[in-house]
C-alpha cells in the first residue's frame, strides 16, 4: 500500500516508523517531512496546511491511505478534502476537529454533557474580560480560543498579569485571530496525565498513559515549550483512575460528539488533571500528541495500519490492541535558547547501532548530512522493563548524539520515579 503522512515533526516520524513495520506498507510519503524523516519516507515539499496541494498529490500518486497528523490541517478540513477525493484517511473531519480548534466549543461541550473540567468564563469582548479578571481567583488560566502552536494557555498569578495577558491576546493579537475570543479558567492542581485514544466514533481504546515535561529547564523551570520529554506509562494513572476516566470522561466525550452530530474518528488526546475532586479535563487535542506519541507508539505491539483502517471503517471493536508491558522514555534534544531565540544549521552526528529510536523534528538534509533546523531537533526514545531502565537508556543514547548548541533537560522522568517511590502505583 502507498501511504501518505501529513506533517513534518517528531510525532510524524514516530508514526512513520511504526507504519513501516507493517508488511502491507510498500511506500510512505511525508508531506512535508524533514531531513531526518527522509531516511524512512519520501519527503515532498508540500506544506501541511496546503490542503489542495496535499489532495492533488494524493490523487496523482495513487495513495491508498492517508494519515493527517497535525492540528492545523485537521481543523482546516484536510480529511474532508482527501475523503472527498476518494482517499481513505485516519483523522477527524473538520466538524469533529473543532474539539481542539475551539477551546470555547470544547468547554461548552463539557459543561453541557457534565464532563468534569475546570470552571470557566468565555469572552469575545475585551472590556468585559478585563473587568472580570479584576475579581477572578488567582492564579487563573487564560486561553486563546483557537490554535496557537501549543502556547495559547497562560497561567497568571495576579490581576496585573491577567490584564496584560488579556490585552496581548485580544488587542495585540499575539496569537492572531485565535485570540479574538478567550477562555478564563479555574486553575487546577494535581498530577497531569496524557492519554491518547483510538476511536472510530463508537468504540474507544485508550493507549498507554504518559507524562509530558513542558517547561524548558530542569525542575520544571523556564518557559513552556512544545514538550522536552515524556515517559510512559504515567505512574499516577492507576487502574482505578483509568476506570473512572473511562466512565466519566472518555466515553461521555465520544457520546457527546455523536449527539452534537460531530462523530469523532481518529486519535483523541485527553489532557487530564488528577485533582482532589477526581480526574478533570484540561484540554482535548484532535490528534496524536507531541512528544507523547514518541513514547506511546514504540510500546504498541498491534499493527498500526490495521488499527487505523479499523478506525476509518468503524470496526475498531473487532481489533485487539496490545501494548508491551514495558516502560519508555523520550528525551528531546533542542537548540539552546529554545523556546526563545536559538541558532540552527549545525551538523548532527548520530552513531550507528544506537540502542534507542531517534525521531527527528527539526532537521534538514544537505549533501547527505543532517543539520539542525528547529527549536526541538530530535527525540531519543528507549524501552526497558522498568522506568529507571528506560530513562537510563534514553539518556545514554542521547549523550551519544552530537550537534553544536544542543540542549536537553536532565531530569525527564524524575517526577514519575518519585511517584513510584511514594506508591502512586
Buried (B, 14 or more C-beta within 10 A) or exposed (E): BBBBBBBBBBBBBBBBBBBBEBEEBEEBBBBBBBBBBBBBBEBBEBBBBBBEBBBBBBEEEEBBBBBBBBBBBBBBBBBBBBBEBEBBBBBBBBBBBBBBBBBBBBBBBBEEBEBBBBEBBBBEEBEEBBEBBEEBEBBBBBBBBBBBEBBBBBBBEEBEBBBBBBBBBBEEEBBEEBBBBBBBBBBBEBBBBBBBBBBBBBBBBBBBBBBBBBBBBBEBEBEBBBBBBBBBBBBBBBEEBBEBBBEBBBBBBBBBBBEBEBBBBBBBBBBBBBBEEBBBBBBBBBBBBBBBBBBBBBBBEBBBBBBBBBBBEBEBEEBEBEBEEBBBBBBBBBBBEBBEEBEBEBEBEBEEEBEBBBBBBBBBBEEEEBBBBBBBBBBBBBBBEEBBBBBBBBBBBBEBBEBEBBBBBEBBBBBBBEBBEEEBB
